[in-house]
Amino acid sequence: MRHHNANKKFGLQKGARKALVHSLLVALIQHEKITTTETRAKTLRSAVEKLVTRARGGSPHDTRLLLSRLNNNEDIVKKLMKEIAPKYKSRQGGYTRITKLGKRSGKGDASALASIAFV
């Protein structure tokens, strides 16, 4: 039974799963909109909303925490704190929007695709 085990595993071990979510986070912050599978987008949503909420604070402590969460990537943290977070100063949450795009076509696995972007 999988009681109280809500995280998606993606068929990956913990380290690879953590690296996948991190790379998706960096890509979303860089490009502000990415296309991925629906399940990955839903997992990414919770991670990125926690980071944006932390970035809204703007204190040095928040900066250090963001640097640790984003593997000391100063460019990404700077963009998150200076460009993205100020847009949501008065917003209580829900910084991202997931738009379903249908199934993957071609020779792929026909998985459900979704686009995740900042509102």
Short mmCIF file of the C-alpha atoms (twelve columns), coordinates in Angstrom:
data_MODEL
# 
_entry.id   MODEL 
# 
loop_
_atom_site.group_PDB 
_atom_site.id 
_atom_site.type_symbol 
_atom_site.label_atom_id 
_atom_site.label_alt_id 
_atom_site.label_comp_id 
_atom_site.label_asym_id 
_atom_site.label_seq_id 
_atom_site.Cartn_x 
_atom_site.Cartn_y 
_atom_site.Cartn_z 
_atom_site.pdbx_PDB_model_num 
ATOM 1   C CA . MET A 1   0.000  0.000  0.000   1 
ATOM 2   C CA . ARG A 2   1.219  3.510  -0.814  1 
ATOM 3   C CA . HIS A 3   -0.406 5.455  2.012   1 
ATOM 4   C CA . HIS A 4   1.105  8.917  2.597   1 
ATOM 5   C CA . ASN A 5   3.465  8.451  -0.341  1 
ATOM 6   C CA . ALA A 6   2.324  11.104 -2.763  1 
ATOM 7   C CA . ASN A 7   5.504  11.923 -4.655  1 
ATOM 8   C CA . LYS A 8   5.898  10.642 -8.196  1 
ATOM 9   C CA . LYS A 9   8.882  8.391  -8.786  1 
ATOM 10  C CA . PHE A 10  9.134  8.598  -12.616 1 
ATOM 11  C CA . GLY A 11  10.802 5.186  -12.649 1 
ATOM 12  C CA . LEU A 12  14.003 6.778  -11.355 1 
ATOM 13  C CA . GLN A 13  16.151 6.435  -8.306  1 
ATOM 14  C CA . LYS A 14  16.265 9.281  -5.805  1 
ATOM 15  C CA . GLY A 15  19.360 11.031 -7.159  1 
ATOM 16  C CA . ALA A 16  18.214 10.935 -10.772 1 
ATOM 17  C CA . ARG A 17  14.729 12.100 -9.778  1 
ATOM 18  C CA . LYS A 18  16.181 15.007 -7.811  1 
ATOM 19  C CA . ALA A 19  18.409 15.959 -10.763 1 
ATOM 20  C CA . LEU A 20  15.422 15.815 -13.129 1 
ATOM 21  C CA . VAL A 21  13.347 18.163 -10.978 1 
ATOM 22  C CA . HIS A 22  16.325 20.493 -10.569 1 
ATOM 23  C CA . SER A 23  16.929 20.697 -14.315 1 
ATOM 24  C CA . LEU A 24  13.233 21.356 -14.922 1 
ATOM 25  C CA . LEU A 25  13.312 24.116 -12.277 1 
ATOM 26  C CA . VAL A 26  16.300 25.794 -13.897 1 
ATOM 27  C CA . ALA A 27  14.732 25.553 -17.354 1 
ATOM 28  C CA . LEU A 28  11.437 27.033 -16.144 1 
ATOM 29  C CA . ILE A 29  13.130 29.940 -14.394 1 
ATOM 30  C CA . GLN A 30  15.356 30.619 -17.416 1 
ATOM 31  C CA . HIS A 31  12.686 30.434 -20.102 1 
ATOM 32  C CA . GLU A 32  9.587  31.184 -17.954 1 
ATOM 33  C CA . LYS A 33  7.651  28.569 -19.953 1 
ATOM 34  C CA . ILE A 34  8.476  24.953 -20.792 1 
ATOM 35  C CA . THR A 35  6.717  21.974 -22.336 1 
ATOM 36  C CA . THR A 36  7.002  18.642 -20.560 1 
ATOM 37  C CA . THR A 37  4.803  15.736 -19.549 1 
ATOM 38  C CA . GLU A 38  1.768  16.417 -17.417 1 
ATOM 39  C CA . THR A 39  3.064  14.469 -14.428 1 
ATOM 40  C CA . ARG A 40  6.419  16.233 -14.468 1 
ATOM 41  C CA . ALA A 41  4.680  19.603 -14.700 1 
ATOM 42  C CA . LYS A 42  2.530  18.819 -11.672 1 
ATOM 43  C CA . THR A 43  5.592  17.776 -9.675  1 
ATOM 44  C CA . LEU A 44  7.475  20.857 -10.824 1 
ATOM 45  C CA . ARG A 45  4.642  23.168 -9.801  1 
ATOM 46  C CA . SER A 46  4.989  22.493 -6.087  1 
ATOM 47  C CA . ALA A 47  8.768  22.886 -6.193  1 
ATOM 48  C CA . VAL A 48  8.788  26.166 -8.113  1 
ATOM 49  C CA . GLU A 49  6.017  27.746 -6.054  1 
ATOM 50  C CA . LYS A 50  7.981  27.131 -2.854  1 
ATOM 51  C CA . LEU A 51  11.015 28.822 -4.421  1 
ATOM 52  C CA . VAL A 52  9.033  31.851 -5.615  1 
ATOM 53  C CA . THR A 53  7.470  32.261 -2.183  1 
ATOM 54  C CA . ARG A 54  10.945 32.166 -0.652  1 
ATOM 55  C CA . ALA A 55  12.255 34.663 -3.247  1 
ATOM 56  C CA . ARG A 56  9.469  37.121 -2.425  1 
ATOM 57  C CA . GLY A 57  11.015 37.615 1.020   1 
ATOM 58  C CA . GLY A 58  14.216 39.085 -0.385  1 
ATOM 59  C CA . SER A 59  16.321 38.729 2.756   1 
ATOM 60  C CA . PRO A 60  19.922 37.482 2.688   1 
ATOM 61  C CA . HIS A 61  18.741 34.327 4.417   1 
ATOM 62  C CA . ASP A 62  16.259 33.696 1.601   1 
ATOM 63  C CA . THR A 63  19.030 34.240 -0.938  1 
ATOM 64  C CA . ARG A 64  21.254 31.689 0.778   1 
ATOM 65  C CA . LEU A 65  18.440 29.147 0.938   1 
ATOM 66  C CA . LEU A 66  17.661 29.619 -2.759  1 
ATOM 67  C CA . LEU A 67  21.322 29.214 -3.635  1 
ATOM 68  C CA . SER A 68  21.446 25.957 -1.711  1 
ATOM 69  C CA . ARG A 69  18.255 24.676 -3.349  1 
ATOM 70  C CA . LEU A 70  19.469 25.621 -6.848  1 
ATOM 71  C CA . ASN A 71  23.025 24.255 -6.521  1 
ATOM 72  C CA . ASN A 72  24.700 27.688 -6.174  1 
ATOM 73  C CA . ASN A 73  23.488 28.831 -9.594  1 
ATOM 74  C CA . GLU A 74  23.749 32.582 -8.959  1 
ATOM 75  C CA . ASP A 75  22.351 33.636 -12.341 1 
ATOM 76  C CA . ILE A 76  19.143 31.676 -11.792 1 
ATOM 77  C CA . VAL A 77  18.730 32.943 -8.223  1 
ATOM 78  C CA . LYS A 78  19.320 36.520 -9.372  1 
ATOM 79  C CA . LYS A 79  16.691 36.205 -12.105 1 
ATOM 80  C CA . LEU A 80  14.253 34.593 -9.667  1 
ATOM 81  C CA . MET A 81  14.693 37.311 -7.055  1 
ATOM 82  C CA . LYS A 82  15.019 40.388 -9.295  1 
ATOM 83  C CA . GLU A 83  12.641 39.620 -12.189 1 
ATOM 84  C CA . ILE A 84  10.159 36.892 -11.302 1 
ATOM 85  C CA . ALA A 85  9.417  37.314 -7.575  1 
ATOM 86  C CA . PRO A 86  8.566  41.058 -7.673  1 
ATOM 87  C CA . LYS A 87  5.700  40.322 -10.087 1 
ATOM 88  C CA . TYR A 88  4.005  38.246 -7.385  1 
ATOM 89  C CA . LYS A 89  4.541  40.497 -4.350  1 
ATOM 90  C CA . SER A 90  0.801  40.899 -3.755  1 
ATOM 91  C CA . ARG A 91  -0.225 37.416 -4.882  1 
ATOM 92  C CA . GLN A 92  -0.979 34.766 -2.244  1 
ATOM 93  C CA . GLY A 93  0.125  31.787 -4.326  1 
ATOM 94  C CA . GLY A 94  -0.588 30.123 -7.639  1 
ATOM 95  C CA . TYR A 95  2.340  31.570 -9.548  1 
ATOM 96  C CA . THR A 96  2.257  28.963 -12.314 1 
ATOM 97  C CA . ARG A 97  -0.289 27.738 -14.818 1 
ATOM 98  C CA . ILE A 98  -0.367 24.261 -16.361 1 
ATOM 99  C CA . THR A 99  -1.988 24.006 -19.781 1 
ATOM 100 C CA . LYS A 100 -2.707 20.547 -21.163 1 
ATOM 101 C CA . LEU A 101 -1.533 20.058 -24.745 1 
ATOM 102 C CA . GLY A 102 -2.816 16.583 -25.605 1 
ATOM 103 C CA . LYS A 103 -0.902 13.422 -26.352 1 
ATOM 104 C CA . ARG A 104 2.633  13.143 -27.688 1 
ATOM 105 C CA . SER A 105 2.437  12.212 -31.346 1 
ATOM 106 C CA . GLY A 106 4.774  10.403 -33.699 1 
ATOM 107 C CA . LYS A 107 6.821  7.407  -32.664 1 
ATOM 108 C CA . GLY A 108 6.751  8.389  -28.987 1 
ATOM 109 C CA . ASP A 109 4.982  6.897  -26.037 1 
ATOM 110 C CA . ALA A 110 1.779  8.956  -26.459 1 
ATOM 111 C CA . SER A 111 2.141  10.445 -22.981 1 
ATOM 112 C CA . ALA A 112 0.106  13.491 -22.027 1 
ATOM 113 C CA . LEU A 113 1.991  16.738 -22.630 1 
ATOM 114 C CA . ALA A 114 1.545  19.970 -20.736 1 
ATOM 115 C CA . SER A 115 2.993  23.440 -20.786 1 
ATOM 116 C CA . ILE A 116 3.919  25.066 -17.479 1 
ATOM 117 C CA . ALA A 117 4.453  28.821 -17.339 1 
ATOM 118 C CA . PHE A 118 4.464  31.656 -14.856 1 
ATOM 119 C CA . VAL A 119 1.122  33.464 -14.678 1 
# 
